[in-house]
Amino acid sequence: EIFNILGKCIIKLALFLLSCLLIPILRLRGLKKQKTCPPIQNNILYLSATKLAMKIRKRE
């Protein structure tokens, strides 16, 4: 039973240390300028899937 408790404590400590290392790195990556997508130029992309399927069936 002592080994079980000791094992849990070691795992918790390892996860805590890992989070202390990873959180600052991940936050720094989030500060980069996000790439933006160009505006949509094709109006078909605004249609829902059901309307698009109906147009395909009707060969519009």
N, CA, C and O atoms as a GROMACS GRO file, in nm:
protein
  240
    1GLU      N    1   0.083  -0.120   0.000
    1GLU     CA    2   0.000   0.000   0.000
    1GLU      C    3   0.087   0.126   0.000
    1GLU      O    4   0.052   0.226  -0.063
    2ILE      N    5   0.198   0.121   0.068
    2ILE     CA    6   0.288   0.237   0.073
    2ILE      C    7   0.347   0.262  -0.066
    2ILE      O    8   0.364   0.377  -0.107
    3PHE      N    9   0.377   0.153  -0.140
    3PHE     CA   10   0.431   0.169  -0.274
    3PHE      C   11   0.328   0.232  -0.368
    3PHE      O   12   0.363   0.309  -0.457
    4ASN      N   13   0.202   0.199  -0.346
    4ASN     CA   14   0.095   0.256  -0.426
    4ASN      C   15   0.086   0.407  -0.403
    4ASN      O   16   0.076   0.484  -0.499
    5ILE      N   17   0.090   0.450  -0.279
    5ILE     CA   18   0.084   0.592  -0.245
    5ILE      C   19   0.209   0.663  -0.296
    5ILE      O   20   0.200   0.772  -0.352
    6LEU      N   21   0.325   0.600  -0.277
    6LEU     CA   22   0.450   0.658  -0.324
    6LEU      C   23   0.451   0.672  -0.476
    6LEU      O   24   0.499   0.772  -0.530
    7GLY      N   25   0.400   0.572  -0.545
    7GLY     CA   26   0.392   0.576  -0.691
    7GLY      C   27   0.304   0.690  -0.739
    7GLY      O   28   0.338   0.760  -0.834
    8LYS      N   29   0.189   0.709  -0.673
    8LYS     CA   30   0.099   0.818  -0.710
    8LYS      C   31   0.166   0.953  -0.687
    8LYS      O   32   0.150   1.044  -0.768
    9CYS      N   33   0.238   0.967  -0.578
    9CYS     CA   34   0.307   1.093  -0.549
    9CYS      C   35   0.415   1.122  -0.653
    9CYS      O   36   0.432   1.236  -0.696
   10ILE      N   37   0.487   1.019  -0.694
   10ILE     CA   38   0.592   1.037  -0.794
   10ILE      C   39   0.530   1.077  -0.928
   10ILE      O   40   0.582   1.165  -0.997
   11ILE      N   41   0.419   1.014  -0.964
   11ILE     CA   42   0.352   1.048  -1.090
   11ILE      C   43   0.300   1.192  -1.086
   11ILE      O   44   0.315   1.265  -1.184
   12LYS      N   45   0.240   1.232  -0.974
   12LYS     CA   46   0.190   1.369  -0.961
   12LYS      C   47   0.304   1.470  -0.970
   12LYS      O   48   0.290   1.574  -1.034
   13LEU      N   49   0.416   1.439  -0.907
   13LEU     CA   50   0.531   1.529  -0.912
   13LEU      C   51   0.586   1.539  -1.055
   13LEU      O   52   0.620   1.648  -1.101
   14ALA      N   53   0.593   1.426  -1.124
   14ALA     CA   54   0.643   1.427  -1.261
   14ALA      C   55   0.551   1.507  -1.352
   14ALA      O   56   0.599   1.583  -1.436
   15LEU      N   57   0.420   1.493  -1.336
   15LEU     CA   58   0.326   1.569  -1.417
   15LEU      C   59   0.333   1.718  -1.386
   15LEU      O   60   0.323   1.800  -1.476
   16PHE      N   61   0.352   1.752  -1.259
   16PHE     CA   62   0.365   1.893  -1.221
   16PHE      C   63   0.490   1.954  -1.284
   16PHE      O   64   0.484   2.064  -1.338
   17LEU      N   65   0.602   1.883  -1.276
   17LEU     CA   66   0.725   1.934  -1.335
   17LEU      C   67   0.714   1.946  -1.488
   17LEU      O   68   0.764   2.042  -1.547
   18LEU      N   69   0.649   1.850  -1.549
   18LEU     CA   70   0.628   1.855  -1.693
   18LEU      C   71   0.542   1.975  -1.732
   18LEU      O   72   0.570   2.042  -1.831
   19SER      N   73   0.437   2.001  -1.655
   19SER     CA   74   0.352   2.116  -1.685
   19SER      C   75   0.427   2.246  -1.662
   19SER      O   76   0.404   2.343  -1.735
   20CYS      N   77   0.515   2.251  -1.563
   20CYS     CA   78   0.595   2.372  -1.539
   20CYS      C   79   0.688   2.400  -1.657
   20CYS      O   80   0.719   2.516  -1.684
   21LEU      N   81   0.731   2.298  -1.726
   21LEU     CA   82   0.817   2.317  -1.843
   21LEU      C   83   0.736   2.349  -1.969
   21LEU      O   84   0.778   2.433  -2.049
   22LEU      N   85   0.623   2.284  -1.986
   22LEU     CA   86   0.549   2.297  -2.111
   22LEU      C   87   0.461   2.421  -2.119
   22LEU      O   88   0.447   2.479  -2.226
   23ILE      N   89   0.401   2.463  -2.009
   23ILE     CA   90   0.308   2.576  -2.013
   23ILE      C   91   0.374   2.704  -2.065
   23ILE      O   92   0.316   2.769  -2.152
   24PRO      N   93   0.492   2.744  -2.017
   24PRO     CA   94   0.553   2.865  -2.074
   24PRO      C   95   0.585   2.853  -2.223
   24PRO      O   96   0.571   2.950  -2.298
   25ILE      N   97   0.628   2.736  -2.266
   25ILE     CA   98   0.660   2.716  -2.407
   25ILE      C   99   0.534   2.729  -2.492
   25ILE      O  100   0.536   2.794  -2.597
   26LEU      N  101   0.425   2.668  -2.447
   26LEU     CA  102   0.301   2.674  -2.523
   26LEU      C  103   0.244   2.815  -2.525
   26LEU      O  104   0.186   2.857  -2.625
   27ARG      N  105   0.258   2.889  -2.416
   27ARG     CA  106   0.210   3.027  -2.414
   27ARG      C  107   0.290   3.116  -2.507
   27ARG      O  108   0.235   3.205  -2.571
   28LEU      N  109   0.420   3.093  -2.514
   28LEU     CA  110   0.503   3.172  -2.606
   28LEU      C  111   0.467   3.143  -2.751
   28LEU      O  112   0.469   3.233  -2.835
   29ARG      N  113   0.434   3.019  -2.781
   29ARG     CA  114   0.392   2.985  -2.917
   29ARG      C  115   0.261   3.052  -2.952
   29ARG      O  116   0.237   3.086  -3.068
   30GLY      N  117   0.175   3.072  -2.853
   30GLY     CA  118   0.046   3.136  -2.877
   30GLY      C  119   0.056   3.285  -2.902
   30GLY      O  120  -0.038   3.345  -2.953
   31LEU      N  121   0.169   3.346  -2.868
   31LEU     CA  122   0.186   3.489  -2.887
   31LEU      C  123   0.224   3.525  -3.030
   31LEU      O  124   0.220   3.643  -3.068
   32LYS      N  125   0.261   3.426  -3.111
   32LYS     CA  126   0.296   3.453  -3.250
   32LYS      C  127   0.175   3.508  -3.324
   32LYS      O  128   0.060   3.482  -3.287
   33LYS      N  129   0.202   3.584  -3.429
   33LYS     CA  130   0.094   3.637  -3.511
   33LYS      C  131   0.026   3.522  -3.584
   33LYS      O  132   0.091   3.441  -3.650
   34GLN      N  133  -0.105   3.515  -3.570
   34GLN     CA  134  -0.181   3.408  -3.633
   34GLN      C  135  -0.196   3.436  -3.782
   34GLN      O  136  -0.220   3.550  -3.823
   35LYS      N  137  -0.182   3.333  -3.862
   35LYS     CA  138  -0.202   3.348  -4.006
   35LYS      C  139  -0.352   3.356  -4.033
   35LYS      O  140  -0.429   3.276  -3.982
   36THR      N  141  -0.391   3.453  -4.114
   36THR     CA  142  -0.532   3.468  -4.147
   36THR      C  143  -0.559   3.408  -4.284
   36THR      O  144  -0.473   3.408  -4.372
   37CYS      N  145  -0.678   3.357  -4.300
   37CYS     CA  146  -0.719   3.299  -4.428
   37CYS      C  147  -0.770   3.411  -4.518
   37CYS      O  148  -0.827   3.508  -4.469
   38PRO      N  149  -0.750   3.398  -4.648
   38PRO     CA  150  -0.804   3.498  -4.739
   38PRO      C  151  -0.957   3.489  -4.742
   38PRO      O  152  -1.013   3.384  -4.708
   39PRO      N  153  -1.025   3.596  -4.782
   39PRO     CA  154  -1.171   3.591  -4.787
   39PRO      C  155  -1.220   3.490  -4.892
   39PRO      O  156  -1.151   3.463  -4.990
   40ILE      N  157  -1.338   3.437  -4.869
   40ILE     CA  158  -1.397   3.338  -4.960
   40ILE      C  159  -1.442   3.409  -5.087
   40ILE      O  160  -1.514   3.509  -5.081
   41GLN      N  161  -1.400   3.358  -5.201
   41GLN     CA  162  -1.437   3.419  -5.329
   41GLN      C  163  -1.537   3.335  -5.406
   41GLN      O  164  -1.606   3.387  -5.495
   42ASN      N  165  -1.548   3.207  -5.374
   42ASN     CA  166  -1.640   3.119  -5.444
   42ASN      C  167  -1.768   3.108  -5.362
   42ASN      O  168  -1.766   3.061  -5.248
   43ASN      N  169  -1.882   3.151  -5.420
   43ASN     CA  170  -2.009   3.154  -5.347
   43ASN      C  171  -2.063   3.015  -5.316
   43ASN      O  172  -2.148   3.001  -5.228
   44ILE      N  173  -2.015   2.913  -5.385
   44ILE     CA  174  -2.060   2.776  -5.356
   44ILE      C  175  -2.024   2.738  -5.212
   44ILE      O  176  -2.095   2.660  -5.148
   45LEU      N  177  -1.917   2.792  -5.163
   45LEU     CA  178  -1.873   2.758  -5.028
   45LEU      C  179  -1.966   2.811  -4.920
   45LEU      O  180  -1.959   2.767  -4.805
   46TYR      N  181  -2.053   2.904  -4.954
   46TYR     CA  182  -2.150   2.957  -4.858
   46TYR      C  183  -2.275   2.870  -4.848
   46TYR      O  184  -2.352   2.883  -4.753
   47LEU      N  185  -2.296   2.780  -4.944
   47LEU     CA  186  -2.416   2.696  -4.944
   47LEU      C  187  -2.402   2.583  -4.842
   47LEU      O  188  -2.293   2.534  -4.815
   48SER      N  189  -2.517   2.543  -4.787
   48SER     CA  190  -2.515   2.428  -4.696
   48SER      C  191  -2.498   2.301  -4.778
   48SER      O  192  -2.517   2.301  -4.900
   49ALA      N  193  -2.462   2.194  -4.712
   49ALA     CA  194  -2.437   2.068  -4.781
   49ALA      C  195  -2.564   2.013  -4.845
   49ALA      O  196  -2.558   1.956  -4.954
   50THR      N  197  -2.678   2.030  -4.780
   50THR     CA  198  -2.803   1.977  -4.836
   50THR      C  199  -2.844   2.055  -4.961
   50THR      O  200  -2.888   1.996  -5.060
   51LYS      N  201  -2.829   2.188  -4.958
   51LYS     CA  202  -2.863   2.268  -5.076
   51LYS      C  203  -2.767   2.237  -5.190
   51LYS      O  204  -2.808   2.230  -5.306
   52LEU      N  205  -2.642   2.218  -5.158
   52LEU     CA  206  -2.543   2.185  -5.260
   52LEU      C  207  -2.573   2.048  -5.322
   52LEU      O  208  -2.561   2.031  -5.443
   53ALA      N  209  -2.610   1.951  -5.239
   53ALA     CA  210  -2.645   1.818  -5.290
   53ALA      C  211  -2.767   1.825  -5.380
   53ALA      O  212  -2.773   1.757  -5.482
   54MET      N  213  -2.866   1.908  -5.343
   54MET     CA  214  -2.985   1.924  -5.425
   54MET      C  215  -2.950   1.986  -5.561
   54MET      O  216  -3.004   1.945  -5.663
   55LYS      N  217  -2.861   2.084  -5.561
   55LYS     CA  218  -2.820   2.146  -5.687
   55LYS      C  219  -2.744   2.047  -5.775
   55LYS      O  220  -2.758   2.048  -5.897
   56ILE      N  221  -2.664   1.961  -5.713
   56ILE     CA  222  -2.590   1.861  -5.790
   56ILE      C  223  -2.686   1.761  -5.852
   56ILE      O  224  -2.669   1.723  -5.968
   57ARG      N  225  -2.788   1.720  -5.776
   57ARG     CA  226  -2.886   1.624  -5.830
   57ARG      C  227  -2.965   1.685  -5.945
   57ARG      O  228  -2.997   1.616  -6.042
   58LYS      N  229  -2.996   1.813  -5.933
   58LYS     CA  230  -3.073   1.882  -6.039
   58LYS      C  231  -2.983   1.928  -6.153
   58LYS      O  232  -3.031   1.982  -6.253
   59ARG      N  233  -2.853   1.908  -6.138
   59ARG     CA  234  -2.752   1.947  -6.237
   59ARG      C  235  -2.758   2.097  -6.266
   59ARG      O  236  -2.754   2.139  -6.382
   60GLU      N  237  -2.768   2.175  -6.161
   60GLU     CA  238  -2.769   2.321  -6.176
   60GLU      C  239  -2.628   2.375  -6.180
   60GLU      O  240  -2.609   2.496  -6.192
   0.00000   0.00000   0.00000
